């Protein structure tokens, strides 16, 4: 499992690339929370850095008058985008490591297998029902067909991807 507590150099790699010295400088200036036991919280530091750079970008954009200030604002905005993207990437990695996030390709492939299995089951209904409905009255045939449809729907509801792999 990924830890939320990291050393300054690791936090710099995560937020950066920024140096360990910059991480410690940001902590001393109050941009990010100071480390306890020499370890920084990724989540707390990322949130604090984003908030700080958002505020800097607001201040910079409210009074821009020359090219240097424009460049500084653009740099701050770029750093903010990097920090946000990095935070999203880390959250996705943690979710994947905890089993709460699946690759889209796997989900699509499994959905296609489920639809194919259900299609095959539905297409088998006439073959299954035909010999049984020949000598039934209309209400009896309807009840039988309804029963077979509900049976197919129950199989769909109970679909197990592991079973589908072994049947393929």
N, C-alpha and C positions, 0 to 999 in steps of 0.2 A: 504494500500500500504506500502511496506517495505521502510524504510528511509535509505538513504546512510550515514547519520550522526548519530554516536553513541558515547556513553561515553567510556572512556578508558577500563573499566572493560568488556564492551560488545565487544569491539574490540579485547581484549585479548581472550575472549571465541571464537570469530570468527576465529582468526588467530592461535589459540593455540591447546592445552590450554597453554596460557601464562598469567602471572600475570599483574595486572594493573600497578604495579611498572615497569615491563619490558616494557610495552607499553610506559610509560612516559620516561623511559631510552632511548628507541629507538628514541623517538621524540627528546630528548635532544642531542643525538648523530647524528641526521640527517638521520637516517635510514628510518624513516617515516616522513611525513609532520606534523609539529606542529598543534595542535588543535586550532580551532577558536571557541571561546565561550564554551570551554570545551568539544567540540564534534569533533570526528575524521571522516574523509571521508573513508568509507570502501574501496571504489574502489581505491582511491589515495594511501591509506596506503598499501593495498594488492599489488598494482603494484610496489610501492617503496620497500616493503619488498622482493618481488620476485626478483627485479633487484639487490638489495643489496646482497641477498643470492646467486644469480647466479654469481655475481662478486667475492664473497668470495670463492665459489666453484671453480671458474676458477683459482683464485690465489692459493688456497690450492692444487689443482691438478697439477699445473705447477711446484711446488717445493717440492713435497712429498718425504720424505726420511725415516721417521720412522713410527711405528705403531700408535703413538699418532696423528700424522698429518693425517694418513689414517682414523682414527676414526673420527677426526674432519671433514674431507671432507665428509665422509659418513653421519655424522650427519647433516651437512649443506645441502647435497643433499636430505636427508629425509625431512628436514624442508621445503625445496623448493617444494618437491612433495606434502607435506601436504598443503602448502599455495596455490599451483596451484589447487589442488583438491577442497579445500575449496572455492576458488574463483569461480570455475566452478559450484560448488553446489549452491552457492549464486546466481550466474547469472541465473541458471535454476529455482531457487525458485522465483526470481523476474520475469522472463519470464512467469512462470506459474501463478503467482499472477496477471499479466497484461493480462492474457488470450492468450498469444502468444505461449504457449507450452501445448500440450495435452498429456495425458498418452498414451503410445504406444498401450496398450491393447484396449483402447477405439477407437483409430484410426483404428486398425486392425478389430475390431468388426464392426465398421461402414462401412468399405470397403467391408467386407463380406456381410453385409446386402444389400449394393448397388449392388454388383455383383449378388446376389440372386434375387433381384427385376428385374434387367435387364434380367437375364436368364429366369425368368418367363414370362416377356414381350415378349421375342423372341420366346419362346416355344408356346405362344398363337397366333403367326402370322399365322401359317397354318390353324388353326381353324377359325380365322377371315377372312382370304383371300379365303379359298376354295369355299364357296358359291358364292363369288363375281366374281371369275375368270372363272367359268364354261362356261359362254357364251361369254367371251371376246376373242378378237383376241390376238395373241402373243404380239404385241406392247402395246396393252391396258392392258394386264395382267402384263407385265413388268412394266409399269408406275404405276399401282396400287400397286404392290409389293414394288417398290422403294419408293412410298409414305408412305407405312406402315413401312418400315425400317427407313426412315427419321423421322417418328413420334416416333418410339421407341428410336432412337438416341436423339431426342429432349427431351424425358422424362428422359433419362439418364443425359443429360446436365443440366436439371432443377432439378435433384434429390435433395430432401430436407430431411436430416436425421430426422427432427421432424415429417414429414409426414409418414416416414417409421415406426416410433415407433407406431403411432396410427393405422396403417394398420396391424400390426403384431398381 
